[in-house]
Amino acid sequence: MTPDDVIARLEQLRARDLPTHGGRTLAYVYDSGIAEADELGRRALAMFGATNGLDPTAFPSLLTMENDLVALARDLFHGAPEAVGTVTSGGTESILLAVKAARDAHPHVTDPVLVAPTTIHPAFDKAAHYLGVHIVKVDVDPHTYRADPAATEAALDVHGDRVVLVAASAPSYAHGVVDPIGDIAALSSARDTRFHVDACIGGWVLPWVEDAAPWDFTVPGVTSISADLHKYAYSPKGVSLLLHAHPSGRRTQFFASADWPGYTMLNSTVQSTKSGGPLAAAWAVVQYLGTDGYSRLVATAIEGTRALAAGVDDIEHLHVVAPPDSTLVAIGADDACDVFTLSDLMLEHGWLVQPQMGFRGGPATMHVSVSAATAASVPEFLRVLRGCVSDAVAAGPIVVDASLRAVAESIDPATLDDTTFDGLLQLAGLAGEGGEVTAPARMAPVNALLDVAPPALREALLIAFLDRLTRG
Ligand SMILES: *Cc1c(COP(=O)(O)O)cnc(C)c1O
């Protein structure tokens, strides 16, 4: 293929994706609405795409940019001068490393425990799973959806010296509320236990929210913070920060191996060879927008979020699940319509809202992440949403066939073989007659069925779906 052919083909492929800009994709992507910032990010990404962060002495440019970003975050998060940090590839990697650092700080604890609210991001489940740490989930307050300090204290008492890390969110992804960081920090510091604040999505927002409750290193006892630059710093994907209050907290994050005949491997992150592109892109966008720029973008996004939440509460049959503490809103519906149908209808009108399955007896909801670029279109969003609610009410909520529900509830996914999964995927509407996987145009019937499936079955079905999707 000629270069022109290749680009034409890439453009053709891209055309089927969700739009990353325009402010109507309300999950997965974050849009500042500032074309010059995007262009700068793309140029820096291309300039540094071939550099390798494996060895910061070989590419000192990367070391400089990493230290610059960490220093800025240290100031924003009110870290002491000795606070240190690392640029990682994303929130999941920041969290993996925080859990690894905590685990390895206690080599004598043979059965380490991580205590977190049920609303914590599943990156902590993944870290616990990968690292052989036991995760203990504590129920949140049923009214505020915030972590419950008394219940957290009880869990800490039960697990005692096995607890190597406590974690909470600022804010939580599913409900958009900030956990009571001060109360939990008091509990963890009284036990001399590490406390990680997951500010992956709030870290580049909350520093500019005037009425935000304390959530960062100003709170004594907060030992590490994760903050994604590829979310509200509006950088291209592949970049997050992990900060530690003190260098001693970071030492066990690192890994070195001299036990082979090649170079001595020395890594601060999970990745070894890593592109300098995302780091350079984040550095470029952050320099360009600057703290004043973020202050304005946050003001815009927060104003948009509050207008959106107020507007949703005015729509009959809808409600906001919890008053938003930052830029995320969870939307609930009453029995007249269902959120899966609503999400499908919204997508048909060009708006992506993200369905969230029911959890521990609670109903399904819809997630919305408001970017600066979305704020101006909030009235339009509300107008479309209102229309979709009427249509969804007219269509009526999806009813999952009782026998199908019974099947879903009775299956033990551990006992299923590949052929059975093929059958179940067809039954769920995720595969066609010949077993070929399809992303159906209307997801609502599939989502409604997945919603009644026990979580373990839902996980197994979606893994089987992904497996078939990637068999080529
Ligand atoms: C996005 C997010 C993560 C995970 O980050 P990735 O960048 O998707 O790996 C963790 N915690 C919260 C609260 C998030 O919003």
The ligand as an SDF file (V2000), in Angstrom:
LIG
                    3D

 15 15  0  0  0  0  0  0  0  0999 V2000
  -10.3890    5.6510   35.0490 C   0  0  0  0  0  0  0  0  0  0  0  0
  -10.3000    5.2790   36.4730 C   0  0  0  0  0  0  0  0  0  0  0  0
   -9.3960    4.3100   36.9200 C   0  0  0  0  0  0  0  0  0  0  0  0
   -8.5990    3.4230   35.9740 C   0  0  0  0  0  0  0  0  0  0  0  0
   -7.8790    4.1040   35.0780 O   0  0  0  0  0  0  0  0  0  0  0  0
   -7.4920    3.5910   33.5960 P   0  0  0  0  0  0  0  0  0  0  0  0
   -6.7950    4.7950   33.1060 O   0  0  0  0  0  0  0  0  0  0  0  0
   -8.7700    3.2740   32.8760 O   0  0  0  0  0  0  0  0  0  0  0  0
   -6.6060    2.4110   33.7250 O   0  0  0  0  0  0  0  0  0  0  0  0
   -9.2930    4.1010   38.2770 C   0  0  0  0  0  0  0  0  0  0  0  0
  -10.0470    4.7770   39.1360 N   0  0  0  0  0  0  0  0  0  0  0  0
  -10.9670    5.6960   38.7560 C   0  0  0  0  0  0  0  0  0  0  0  0
  -11.7890    6.4060   39.7730 C   0  0  0  0  0  0  0  0  0  0  0  0
  -11.1150    5.9660   37.4000 C   0  0  0  0  0  0  0  0  0  0  0  0
  -12.0310    6.8570   36.9980 O   0  0  0  0  0  0  0  0  0  0  0  0
  1  2  1  0
  2  3  1  0
  2 14  2  0
  3  4  1  0
  3 10  2  0
  4  5  1  0
  5  6  1  0
  6  7  2  0
  6  8  1  0
  6  9  1  0
 10 11  1  0
 11 12  2  0
 12 13  1  0
 12 14  1  0
 14 15  1  0
M  END
$$$$
